[in-house]
Amino acid sequence: MSAALPSRYMQTTEDATVWARIGNKTQTVGNLRAGQIIAIEPGAEDYYTFSFGFGKGFIDKGHLEPVQGRQRVPFFVTKAL
């Protein structure tokens, strides 16, 4: 059994479509604007996987690059204490 690779932060280079598995189909579920930063899970496919809400989204690798410069990675609170 191999260990999962750690997430890393990537930045969108252009507006990009996000897909997710809904039932037995892969469907468009939203968009990311150019310049947004997300934590992706590396993989061998033509896309990266990332978490949002309670699901997993998919984005084409061609829409992402390593985060440029010393940008702060946004921190989002998902549940109030």
C-alpha positions, 0 to 999 in steps of 0.5 A, a space after each residue: 500500500 502506498 501513502 497518499 501524496 500531500 496536497 500542494 497549492 496551485 494557482 489558476 492561470 485562466 478561468 477554469 471549469 470545475 467538474 465533480 462526480 454526481 451519481 454515475 456522471 461527471 458534471 460541470 459544477 462551477 468555475 474558478 477565476 484566473 488567479 485563484 489558489 487551491 490545494 490540489 492532490 497530485 495525480 497521474 491523470 490529465 486533471 488534479 483533484 481538490 476538495 470543496 464542501 463535502 465533495 471532490 472537484 476535478 480541474 484540468 492540469 493545463 489551467 494551473 501553475 505553482 503559486 507565483 511569488 510570496 502570495 498568502 494562501 487564503 484560509 477559509 473557516 468551514 464551521 463556526 465554533 
